[in-house]
Amino acid sequence: MDKKKEINDRRQVLAEKLTGWISLRAIYMPALTQYLIDVDEEPAPTSVSASDSDTFKLWLPSSISTASRRAVSYEALLRMEERLRVAQCSDALHGL
């Protein structure tokens, strides 16, 4: 398979997964849209194209200012992201 085609296929798969993430994010971070308006950020898109999948901003709780984090996201999501980050650090250390 051509490398360029393989990369484009992977970008398309990532774009589809990110579009699914947008739907979930609306459930777990219901105030995100208002937060983005308040801080003069571009509104979060409702879907992601393959060409934008590399630069799409996830807007996890850690990307939101500490003062606004609890208003934008649920406490459980904050703990989930923390567990994700700890696991990533552990994997990186084991990789070294």
Biopython code that builds the backbone (N, CA, C, O; Angstrom):
import numpy as np
from Bio.PDB.StructureBuilder import StructureBuilder

atoms = [
    (1, "MET", "N", (0.846, -1.185, 0.000)),
    (1, "MET", "CA", (0.000, 0.000, 0.000)),
    (1, "MET", "C", (0.891, 1.248, 0.000)),
    (1, "MET", "O", (1.912, 1.304, 0.685)),
    (2, "ASP", "N", (0.495, 2.201, -0.752)),
    (2, "ASP", "CA", (1.194, 3.473, -0.849)),
    (2, "ASP", "C", (1.163, 4.183, 0.511)),
    (2, "ASP", "O", (0.113, 4.269, 1.148)),
    (3, "LYS", "N", (2.329, 4.692, 0.952)),
    (3, "LYS", "CA", (2.426, 5.357, 2.266)),
    (3, "LYS", "C", (1.474, 6.543, 2.380)),
    (3, "LYS", "O", (0.842, 6.737, 3.419)),
    (4, "LYS", "N", (1.369, 7.340, 1.310)),
    (4, "LYS", "CA", (0.498, 8.508, 1.345)),
    (4, "LYS", "C", (-0.967, 8.083, 1.516)),
    (4, "LYS", "O", (-1.713, 8.711, 2.268)),
    (5, "LYS", "N", (-1.366, 7.037, 0.832)),
    (5, "LYS", "CA", (-2.726, 6.522, 0.955)),
    (5, "LYS", "C", (-2.963, 5.991, 2.372)),
    (5, "LYS", "O", (-4.027, 6.208, 2.952)),
    (6, "GLU", "N", (-1.969, 5.296, 2.920)),
    (6, "GLU", "CA", (-2.095, 4.764, 4.278)),
    (6, "GLU", "C", (-2.266, 5.895, 5.297)),
    (6, "GLU", "O", (-3.091, 5.797, 6.206)),
    (7, "ILE", "N", (-1.493, 6.955, 5.144)),
    (7, "ILE", "CA", (-1.603, 8.108, 6.047)),
    (7, "ILE", "C", (-2.985, 8.749, 5.921)),
    (7, "ILE", "O", (-3.611, 9.085, 6.927)),
    (8, "ASN", "N", (-3.456, 8.916, 4.692)),
    (8, "ASN", "CA", (-4.787, 9.509, 4.491)),
    (8, "ASN", "C", (-5.885, 8.633, 5.088)),
    (8, "ASN", "O", (-6.850, 9.141, 5.659)),
    (9, "ASP", "N", (-5.736, 7.314, 4.956)),
    (9, "ASP", "CA", (-6.716, 6.401, 5.548)),
    (9, "ASP", "C", (-6.721, 6.528, 7.072)),
    (9, "ASP", "O", (-7.785, 6.548, 7.692)),
    (10, "ARG", "N", (-5.547, 6.614, 7.666)),
    (10, "ARG", "CA", (-5.456, 6.762, 9.121)),
    (10, "ARG", "C", (-6.034, 8.094, 9.585)),
    (10, "ARG", "O", (-6.670, 8.171, 10.636)),
    (11, "ARG", "N", (-5.810, 9.133, 8.800)),
    (11, "ARG", "CA", (-6.393, 10.435, 9.139)),
    (11, "ARG", "C", (-7.912, 10.383, 9.084)),
    (11, "ARG", "O", (-8.588, 10.990, 9.914)),
    (12, "GLN", "N", (-8.443, 9.667, 8.116)),
    (12, "GLN", "CA", (-9.890, 9.540, 7.994)),
    (12, "GLN", "C", (-10.476, 8.795, 9.198)),
    (12, "GLN", "O", (-11.507, 9.196, 9.736)),
    (13, "VAL", "N", (-9.821, 7.717, 9.613)),
    (13, "VAL", "CA", (-10.275, 6.966, 10.786)),
    (13, "VAL", "C", (-10.221, 7.853, 12.025)),
    (13, "VAL", "O", (-11.154, 7.866, 12.828)),
    (14, "LEU", "N", (-9.121, 8.595, 12.177)),
    (14, "LEU", "CA", (-8.990, 9.505, 13.316)),
    (14, "LEU", "C", (-10.088, 10.571, 13.288)),
    (14, "LEU", "O", (-10.670, 10.889, 14.325)),
    (15, "ALA", "N", (-10.368, 11.118, 12.116)),
    (15, "ALA", "CA", (-11.415, 12.143, 11.994)),
    (15, "ALA", "C", (-12.771, 11.584, 12.423)),
    (15, "ALA", "O", (-13.548, 12.282, 13.073)),
    (16, "GLU", "N", (-13.060, 10.338, 12.067)),
    (16, "GLU", "CA", (-14.327, 9.721, 12.463)),
    (16, "GLU", "C", (-14.390, 9.539, 13.984)),
    (16, "GLU", "O", (-15.430, 9.778, 14.597)),
    (17, "LYS", "N", (-13.288, 9.121, 14.580)),
    (17, "LYS", "CA", (-13.253, 8.945, 16.037)),
    (17, "LYS", "C", (-13.377, 10.288, 16.747)),
    (17, "LYS", "O", (-14.045, 10.384, 17.776)),
    (18, "LEU", "N", (-12.741, 11.323, 16.207)),
    (18, "LEU", "CA", (-12.834, 12.651, 16.814)),
    (18, "LEU", "C", (-14.249, 13.205, 16.707)),
    (18, "LEU", "O", (-14.717, 13.882, 17.622)),
    (19, "THR", "N", (-14.929, 12.930, 15.613)),
    (19, "THR", "CA", (-16.315, 13.368, 15.471)),
    (19, "THR", "C", (-17.179, 12.690, 16.530)),
    (19, "THR", "O", (-18.083, 13.317, 17.083)),
    (20, "GLY", "N", (-16.913, 11.432, 16.816)),
    (20, "GLY", "CA", (-17.608, 10.744, 17.908)),
    (20, "GLY", "C", (-17.288, 11.366, 19.253)),
    (20, "GLY", "O", (-18.157, 11.483, 20.116)),
    (21, "TRP", "N", (-16.026, 11.767, 19.429)),
    (21, "TRP", "CA", (-15.602, 12.429, 20.675)),
    (21, "TRP", "C", (-16.375, 13.732, 20.888)),
    (21, "TRP", "O", (-16.718, 14.072, 22.021)),
    (22, "ILE", "N", (-16.643, 14.446, 19.824)),
    (22, "ILE", "CA", (-17.372, 15.714, 19.931)),
    (22, "ILE", "C", (-18.757, 15.473, 20.544)),
    (22, "ILE", "O", (-19.211, 16.256, 21.378)),
    (23, "SER", "N", (-19.417, 14.405, 20.137)),
    (23, "SER", "CA", (-20.732, 14.079, 20.696)),
    (23, "SER", "C", (-20.635, 13.757, 22.180)),
    (23, "SER", "O", (-21.454, 14.220, 22.974)),
    (24, "LEU", "N", (-19.642, 12.969, 22.553)),
    (24, "LEU", "CA", (-19.452, 12.630, 23.970)),
    (24, "LEU", "C", (-19.063, 13.851, 24.790)),
    (24, "LEU", "O", (-19.513, 14.019, 25.923)),
    (25, "ARG", "N", (-18.238, 14.685, 24.217)),
    (25, "ARG", "CA", (-17.787, 15.880, 24.924)),
    (25, "ARG", "C", (-18.967, 16.789, 25.258)),
    (25, "ARG", "O", (-18.980, 17.427, 26.311)),
    (26, "ALA", "N", (-19.946, 16.851, 24.375)),
    (26, "ALA", "CA", (-21.129, 17.682, 24.630)),
    (26, "ALA", "C", (-21.900, 17.177, 25.846)),
    (26, "ALA", "O", (-22.552, 17.959, 26.538)),
    (27, "ILE", "N", (-21.826, 15.875, 26.108)),
    (27, "ILE", "CA", (-22.509, 15.298, 27.270)),
    (27, "ILE", "C", (-21.719, 15.564, 28.550)),
    (27, "ILE", "O", (-22.282, 15.979, 29.563)),
    (28, "TYR", "N", (-20.408, 15.322, 28.491)),
    (28, "TYR", "CA", (-19.577, 15.420, 29.697)),
    (28, "TYR", "C", (-19.077, 16.837, 29.986)),
    (28, "TYR", "O", (-18.660, 17.134, 31.105)),
    (29, "MET", "N", (-19.118, 17.695, 28.989)),
    (29, "MET", "CA", (-18.674, 19.085, 29.179)),
    (29, "MET", "C", (-19.723, 20.025, 28.583)),
    (29, "MET", "O", (-19.448, 20.725, 27.608)),
    (30, "PRO", "N", (-20.917, 20.043, 29.163)),
    (30, "PRO", "CA", (-22.017, 20.797, 28.567)),
    (30, "PRO", "C", (-21.783, 22.299, 28.480)),
    (30, "PRO", "O", (-22.375, 22.960, 27.627)),
    (31, "ALA", "N", (-20.950, 22.844, 29.325)),
    (31, "ALA", "CA", (-20.733, 24.295, 29.320)),
    (31, "ALA", "C", (-19.526, 24.709, 28.473)),
    (31, "ALA", "O", (-19.133, 25.875, 28.490)),
    (32, "LEU", "N", (-18.940, 23.771, 27.740)),
    (32, "LEU", "CA", (-17.748, 24.087, 26.948)),
    (32, "LEU", "C", (-18.019, 25.156, 25.892)),
    (32, "LEU", "O", (-17.209, 26.065, 25.711)),
    (33, "THR", "N", (-19.126, 25.056, 25.211)),
    (33, "THR", "CA", (-19.435, 26.043, 24.161)),
    (33, "THR", "C", (-19.470, 27.449, 24.737)),
    (33, "THR", "O", (-18.887, 28.367, 24.160)),
    (34, "GLN", "N", (-20.144, 27.631, 25.864)),
    (34, "GLN", "CA", (-20.197, 28.963, 26.491)),
    (34, "GLN", "C", (-18.811, 29.407, 26.943)),
    (34, "GLN", "O", (-18.458, 30.578, 26.809)),
    (35, "TYR", "N", (-18.024, 28.473, 27.479)),
    (35, "TYR", "CA", (-16.659, 28.797, 27.905)),
    (35, "TYR", "C", (-15.832, 29.304, 26.717)),
    (35, "TYR", "O", (-15.116, 30.299, 26.836)),
    (36, "LEU", "N", (-15.930, 28.626, 25.584)),
    (36, "LEU", "CA", (-15.168, 29.037, 24.399)),
    (36, "LEU", "C", (-15.591, 30.426, 23.929)),
    (36, "LEU", "O", (-14.752, 31.220, 23.503)),
    (37, "ILE", "N", (-16.861, 30.716, 24.002)),
    (37, "ILE", "CA", (-17.354, 32.056, 23.641)),
    (37, "ILE", "C", (-16.786, 33.085, 24.614)),
    (37, "ILE", "O", (-16.339, 34.155, 24.200)),
    (38, "ASP", "N", (-16.803, 32.761, 25.912)),
    (38, "ASP", "CA", (-16.326, 33.689, 26.938)),
    (38, "ASP", "C", (-14.843, 34.018, 26.802)),
    (38, "ASP", "O", (-14.428, 35.134, 27.118)),
    (39, "VAL", "N", (-14.040, 33.062, 26.338)),
    (39, "VAL", "CA", (-12.591, 33.293, 26.218)),
    (39, "VAL", "C", (-12.182, 33.623, 24.783)),
    (39, "VAL", "O", (-11.001, 33.564, 24.441)),
    (40, "ASP", "N", (-13.151, 33.965, 23.954)),
    (40, "ASP", "CA", (-12.915, 34.367, 22.562)),
    (40, "ASP", "C", (-12.165, 33.311, 21.748)),
    (40, "ASP", "O", (-11.291, 33.641, 20.947)),
    (41, "GLU", "N", (-12.507, 32.063, 21.956)),
    (41, "GLU", "CA", (-11.967, 30.961, 21.153)),
    (41, "GLU", "C", (-12.956, 30.647, 20.049)),
    (41, "GLU", "O", (-14.139, 30.975, 20.140)),
    (42, "GLU", "N", (-12.454, 30.006, 19.007)),
    (42, "GLU", "CA", (-13.345, 29.527, 17.958)),
    (42, "GLU", "C", (-14.307, 28.510, 18.568)),
    (42, "GLU", "O", (-13.882, 27.686, 19.378)),
    (43, "PRO", "N", (-15.567, 28.542, 18.210)),
    (43, "PRO", "CA", (-16.488, 27.530, 18.719)),
    (43, "PRO", "C", (-16.030, 26.137, 18.281)),
    (43, "PRO", "O", (-15.477, 25.971, 17.194)),
    (44, "ALA", "N", (-16.260, 25.154, 19.122)),
    (44, "ALA", "CA", (-15.875, 23.789, 18.796)),
    (44, "ALA", "C", (-16.692, 23.312, 17.599)),
    (44, "ALA", "O", (-17.908, 23.500, 17.569)),
    (45, "PRO", "N", (-16.039, 22.700, 16.615)),
    (45, "PRO", "CA", (-16.775, 22.220, 15.439)),
    (45, "PRO", "C", (-17.666, 21.034, 15.805)),
    (45, "PRO", "O", (-17.490, 20.413, 16.853)),
    (46, "THR", "N", (-18.615, 20.732, 14.937)),
    (46, "THR", "CA", (-19.507, 19.595, 15.173)),
    (46, "THR", "C", (-19.019, 18.332, 14.483)),
    (46, "THR", "O", (-19.540, 17.246, 14.736)),
    (47, "SER", "N", (-18.019, 18.464, 13.610)),
    (47, "SER", "CA", (-17.410, 17.303, 12.968)),
    (47, "SER", "C", (-15.966, 17.667, 12.607)),
    (47, "SER", "O", (-15.577, 18.834, 12.650)),
    (48, "VAL", "N", (-15.194, 16.658, 12.254)),
    (48, "VAL", "CA", (-13.778, 16.859, 11.950)),
    (48, "VAL", "C", (-13.489, 16.252, 10.577)),
    (48, "VAL", "O", (-13.889, 15.121, 10.299)),
    (49, "SER", "N", (-12.801, 16.997, 9.731)),
    (49, "SER", "CA", (-12.402, 16.449, 8.437)),
    (49, "SER", "C", (-11.043, 15.771, 8.589)),
    (49, "SER", "O", (-10.303, 16.045, 9.534)),
    (50, "ALA", "N", (-10.730, 14.892, 7.657)),
    (50, "ALA", "CA", (-9.454, 14.175, 7.708)),
    (50, "ALA", "C", (-8.281, 15.140, 7.683)),
    (50, "ALA", "O", (-7.268, 14.896, 8.337)),
    (51, "SER", "N", (-8.401, 16.230, 6.939)),
    (51, "SER", "CA", (-7.293, 17.185, 6.849)),
    (51, "SER", "C", (-7.073, 17.952, 8.150)),
    (51, "SER", "O", (-5.971, 18.440, 8.403)),
    (52, "ASP", "N", (-8.119, 18.061, 8.979)),
    (52, "ASP", "CA", (-8.008, 18.779, 10.252)),
    (52, "ASP", "C", (-7.733, 17.860, 11.441)),
    (52, "ASP", "O", (-7.534, 18.341, 12.556)),
    (53, "SER", "N", (-7.719, 16.554, 11.220)),
    (53, "SER", "CA", (-7.606, 15.615, 12.334)),
    (53, "SER", "C", (-6.277, 15.730, 13.075)),
    (53, "SER", "O", (-6.208, 15.428, 14.267)),
    (54, "ASP", "N", (-5.230, 16.158, 12.392)),
    (54, "ASP", "CA", (-3.911, 16.291, 13.029)),
    (54, "ASP", "C", (-3.834, 17.457, 14.005)),
    (54, "ASP", "O", (-3.038, 17.429, 14.944)),
    (55, "THR", "N", (-4.642, 18.465, 13.793)),
    (55, "THR", "CA", (-4.542, 19.683, 14.593)),
    (55, "THR", "C", (-5.779, 19.946, 15.456)),
    (55, "THR", "O", (-5.875, 20.997, 16.089)),
    (56, "PHE", "N", (-6.709, 19.018, 15.485)),
    (56, "PHE", "CA", (-7.947, 19.185, 16.241)),
    (56, "PHE", "C", (-7.655, 19.287, 17.730)),
    (56, "PHE", "O", (-6.915, 18.471, 18.280)),
    (57, "LYS", "N", (-8.229, 20.280, 18.376)),
    (57, "LYS", "CA", (-8.035, 20.475, 19.813)),
    (57, "LYS", "C", (-9.120, 19.716, 20.565)),
    (57, "LYS", "O", (-10.310, 19.940, 20.345)),
    (58, "LEU", "N", (-8.700, 18.811, 21.463)),
    (58, "LEU", "CA", (-9.637, 17.951, 22.184)),
    (58, "LEU", "C", (-10.443, 18.686, 23.250)),
    (58, "LEU", "O", (-11.578, 18.301, 23.530)),
    (59, "TRP", "N", (-9.895, 19.710, 23.836)),
    (59, "TRP", "CA", (-10.519, 20.439, 24.943)),
    (59, "TRP", "C", (-10.822, 19.500, 26.108)),
    (59, "TRP", "O", (-11.953, 19.425, 26.586)),
    (60, "LEU", "N", (-9.792, 18.789, 26.551)),
    (60, "LEU", "CA", (-9.893, 18.012, 27.778)),
    (60, "LEU", "C", (-9.924, 18.991, 28.948)),
    (60, "LEU", "O", (-9.564, 20.156, 28.774)),
    (61, "PRO", "N", (-10.339, 18.556, 30.123)),
    (61, "PRO", "CA", (-10.420, 19.479, 31.264)),
    (61, "PRO", "C", (-9.112, 20.218, 31.553)),
    (61, "PRO", "O", (-9.139, 21.369, 31.989)),
    (62, "SER", "N", (-7.972, 19.572, 31.315)),
    (62, "SER", "CA", (-6.692, 20.244, 31.596)),
    (62, "SER", "C", (-6.413, 21.404, 30.655)),
    (62, "SER", "O", (-5.539, 22.220, 30.950)),
    (63, "SER", "N", (-7.124, 21.513, 29.523)),
    (63, "SER", "CA", (-6.918, 22.641, 28.625)),
    (63, "SER", "C", (-7.767, 23.849, 28.978)),
    (63, "SER", "O", (-7.716, 24.880, 28.308)),
    (64, "ILE", "N", (-8.544, 23.708, 30.032)),
    (64, "ILE", "CA", (-9.419, 24.792, 30.488)),
    (64, "ILE", "C", (-8.801, 25.407, 31.738)),
    (64, "ILE", "O", (-8.226, 24.700, 32.566)),
    (65, "SER", "N", (-8.919, 26.695, 31.870)),
    (65, "SER", "CA", (-8.327, 27.370, 33.024)),
    (65, "SER", "C", (-8.833, 26.741, 34.320)),
    (65, "SER", "O", (-9.980, 26.303, 34.408)),
    (66, "THR", "N", (-7.969, 26.706, 35.307)),
    (66, "THR", "CA", (-8.302, 26.089, 36.590)),
    (66, "THR", "C", (-9.555, 26.712, 37.197)),
    (66, "THR", "O", (-10.387, 26.008, 37.770)),
    (67, "ALA", "N", (-9.688, 28.020, 37.073)),
    (67, "ALA", "CA", (-10.841, 28.711, 37.657)),
    (67, "ALA", "C", (-12.164, 28.278, 37.020)),
    (67, "ALA", "O", (-13.201, 28.286, 37.684)),
    (68, "SER", "N", (-12.138, 27.901, 35.741)),
    (68, "SER", "CA", (-13.365, 27.541, 35.030)),
    (68, "SER", "C", (-13.583, 26.043, 34.907)),
    (68, "SER", "O", (-14.666, 25.609, 34.516)),
    (69, "ARG", "N", (-12.588, 25.258, 35.226)),
    (69, "ARG", "CA", (-12.624, 23.811, 34.980)),
    (69, "ARG", "C", (-13.845, 23.130, 35.587)),
    (69, "ARG", "O", (-14.512, 22.351, 34.905)),
    (70, "ARG", "N", (-14.149, 23.404, 36.840)),
    (70, "ARG", "CA", (-15.266, 22.723, 37.502)),
    (70, "ARG", "C", (-16.628, 23.181, 36.956)),
    (70, "ARG", "O", (-17.599, 22.428, 37.015)),
    (71, "ALA", "N", (-16.701, 24.386, 36.436)),
    (71, "ALA", "CA", (-17.956, 24.870, 35.861)),
    (71, "ALA", "C", (-18.219, 24.271, 34.482)),
    (71, "ALA", "O", (-19.371, 24.138, 34.068)),
    (72, "VAL", "N", (-17.161, 23.914, 33.781)),
    (72, "VAL", "CA", (-17.278, 23.420, 32.410)),
    (72, "VAL", "C", (-17.395, 21.900, 32.355)),
    (72, "VAL", "O", (-18.043, 21.360, 31.459)),
    (73, "SER", "N", (-16.779, 21.216, 33.299)),
    (73, "SER", "CA", (-16.675, 19.760, 33.247)),
    (73, "SER", "C", (-17.151, 19.120, 34.546)),
    (73, "SER", "O", (-17.192, 19.762, 35.595)),
    (74, "TYR", "N", (-17.504, 17.861, 34.452)),
    (74, "TYR", "CA", (-17.887, 17.094, 35.642)),
    (74, "TYR", "C", (-16.644, 16.637, 36.390)),
    (74, "TYR", "O", (-15.594, 16.407, 35.790)),
    (75, "GLU", "N", (-16.769, 16.511, 37.686)),
    (75, "GLU", "CA", (-15.666, 16.065, 38.544)),
    (75, "GLU", "C", (-15.144, 14.696, 38.102)),
    (75, "GLU", "O", (-13.935, 14.463, 38.103)),
    (76, "ALA", "N", (-16.037, 13.807, 37.732)),
    (76, "ALA", "CA", (-15.631, 12.456, 37.314)),
    (76, "ALA", "C", (-14.724, 12.514, 36.086)),
    (76, "ALA", "O", (-13.787, 11.724, 35.965)),
    (77, "LEU", "N", (-15.000, 13.441, 35.183)),
    (77, "LEU", "CA", (-14.167, 13.561, 33.984)),
    (77, "LEU", "C", (-12.779, 14.070, 34.345)),
    (77, "LEU", "O", (-11.791, 13.658, 33.737)),
    (78, "LEU", "N", (-12.693, 14.946, 35.311)),
    (78, "LEU", "CA", (-11.391, 15.429, 35.769)),
    (78, "LEU", "C", (-10.557, 14.261, 36.302)),
    (78, "LEU", "O", (-9.366, 14.153, 36.007)),
    (79, "ARG", "N", (-11.193, 13.392, 37.087)),
    (79, "ARG", "CA", (-10.475, 12.223, 37.633)),
    (79, "ARG", "C", (-10.078, 11.248, 36.531)),
    (79, "ARG", "O", (-9.000, 10.656, 36.583)),
    (80, "MET", "N", (-10.950, 11.076, 35.528)),
    (80, "MET", "CA", (-10.622, 10.177, 34.410)),
    (80, "MET", "C", (-9.412, 10.679, 33.645)),
    (80, "MET", "O", (-8.525, 9.901, 33.297)),
    (81, "GLU", "N", (-9.374, 11.978, 33.384)),
    (81, "GLU", "CA", (-8.223, 12.520, 32.661)),
    (81, "GLU", "C", (-6.957, 12.358, 33.492)),
    (81, "GLU", "O", (-5.896, 12.052, 32.949)),
    (82, "GLU", "N", (-7.058, 12.558, 34.794)),
    (82, "GLU", "CA", (-5.883, 12.382, 35.653)),
    (82, "GLU", "C", (-5.369, 10.938, 35.571)),
    (82, "GLU", "O", (-4.164, 10.708, 35.468)),
    (83, "ARG", "N", (-6.288, 9.974, 35.617)),
    (83, "ARG", "CA", (-5.873, 8.567, 35.507)),
    (83, "ARG", "C", (-5.239, 8.290, 34.141)),
    (83, "ARG", "O", (-4.271, 7.536, 34.048)),
    (84, "LEU", "N", (-5.779, 8.893, 33.091)),
    (84, "LEU", "CA", (-5.211, 8.743, 31.757)),
    (84, "LEU", "C", (-3.787, 9.281, 31.721)),
    (84, "LEU", "O", (-2.885, 8.627, 31.197)),
    (85, "ARG", "N", (-3.585, 10.468, 32.275)),
    (85, "ARG", "CA", (-2.250, 11.088, 32.272)),
    (85, "ARG", "C", (-1.247, 10.265, 33.077)),
    (85, "ARG", "O", (-0.100, 10.107, 32.658)),
    (86, "VAL", "N", (-1.665, 9.743, 34.223)),
    (86, "VAL", "CA", (-0.776, 8.908, 35.043)),
    (86, "VAL", "C", (-0.397, 7.647, 34.272)),
    (86, "VAL", "O", (0.761, 7.230, 34.290)),
    (87, "ALA", "N", (-1.369, 7.041, 33.595)),
    (87, "ALA", "CA", (-1.085, 5.842, 32.801)),
    (87, "ALA", "C", (-0.123, 6.155, 31.659)),
    (87, "ALA", "O", (0.772, 5.360, 31.372)),
    (88, "GLN", "N", (-0.296, 7.303, 31.003)),
    (88, "GLN", "CA", (0.609, 7.698, 29.924)),
    (88, "GLN", "C", (2.024, 7.890, 30.459)),
    (88, "GLN", "O", (2.989, 7.468, 29.822)),
    (89, "CYS", "N", (2.152, 8.517, 31.612)),
    (89, "CYS", "CA", (3.469, 8.713, 32.221)),
    (89, "CYS", "C", (4.110, 7.374, 32.578)),
    (89, "CYS", "O", (5.302, 7.164, 32.354)),
    (90, "SER", "N", (3.312, 6.481, 33.131)),
    (90, "SER", "CA", (3.817, 5.155, 33.487)),
    (90, "SER", "C", (4.309, 4.408, 32.259)),
    (90, "SER", "O", (5.382, 3.806, 32.283)),
    (91, "ASP", "N", (3.526, 4.445, 31.181)),
    (91, "ASP", "CA", (3.935, 3.792, 29.937)),
    (91, "ASP", "C", (5.230, 4.391, 29.394)),
    (91, "ASP", "O", (6.109, 3.669, 28.923)),
    (92, "ALA", "N", (5.336, 5.714, 29.465)),
    (92, "ALA", "CA", (6.547, 6.377, 28.975)),
    (92, "ALA", "C", (7.773, 5.983, 29.802)),
    (92, "ALA", "O", (8.850, 5.758, 29.251)),
    (93, "LEU", "N", (7.606, 5.901, 31.123)),
    (93, "LEU", "CA", (8.719, 5.502, 31.977)),
    (93, "LEU", "C", (9.127, 4.052, 31.712)),
    (93, "LEU", "O", (10.315, 3.730, 31.685)),
    (94, "HIS", "N", (8.141, 3.187, 31.520)),
    (94, "HIS", "CA", (8.461, 1.788, 31.209)),
    (94, "HIS", "C", (9.154, 1.682, 29.858)),
    (94, "HIS", "O", (9.989, 0.802, 29.648)),
    (95, "GLY", "N", (8.805, 2.581, 28.947)),
    (95, "GLY", "CA", (9.438, 2.587, 27.629)),
    (95, "GLY", "C", (10.893, 3.013, 27.664)),
    (95, "GLY", "O", (11.676, 2.652, 26.786)),
    (96, "LEU", "N", (11.249, 3.775, 28.674)),
    (96, "LEU", "CA", (12.640, 4.225, 28.807)),
    (96, "LEU", "C", (13.492, 3.085, 29.336)),
    (96, "LEU", "O", (14.698, 3.250, 29.522)),
]
sb = StructureBuilder()
sb.init_structure("model")
sb.init_model(0)
sb.init_chain("A")
sb.init_seg("    ")
for serial, (resi, resn, name, xyz) in enumerate(atoms, 1):
    if name == "N":
        sb.init_residue(resn, " ", resi, " ")
    sb.init_atom(name, np.array(xyz, "f"), 0.0, 1.0, " ", f" {name:<3s}", serial, name[0])
structure = sb.get_structure()
